[in-house]
């Protein structure tokens, strides 16, 4: 994986942001930093995005997302939900792999506390959808967000990305408590 490609992808994403509604999401754990660019906002019927995670110890993780999304309600809580695919490719010193992971997300807004929301994302790939050294892959992210101004929010949560190796156990590619911010264009 060439390191010069990452700044190029981010620059293209930021350059096209004024043309469409977009989000840039930056988060940190104690061992990783992640940047995510989503090209459409929550009122769009489709969502696509790309992200990059650098994990301490020279592990690089790329993701590409594609979802059909819409607004609904769970109980009386306004919710944005999406179902689709997350593609993950990762590279470590001696091993690499990836997967195409079906899954989805839901963001619940709390009307009694304007600006407060809870988001959950879950994706799973069995061995048939995994490649390289990955045999299976699981991705989970839970977060609580608070919109501090119209076009920015802060969040905290938990991220877990794990892959299994055929007959050799598993590896947590990224795991930990996270904090970050999201900028909306």
Secondary structure, 3 states (H helix, E strand, C coil): CCCHHHHHHHHHHHHHHCCCCCEEEEEECCCEEEEEEECCCCCCCEEEEEEEEEECCCEEEEEEEEEEEEEEEECCEEEEEEEEEEEEEEECCCCEEEEEEEEEEEEEECCCCCCEEEEEEEEEECHHHEEECCCEEEEEEEEEEEEEECCEEEEEEEEEEEEEECCCEEEEEEEEEEEEEEEEC
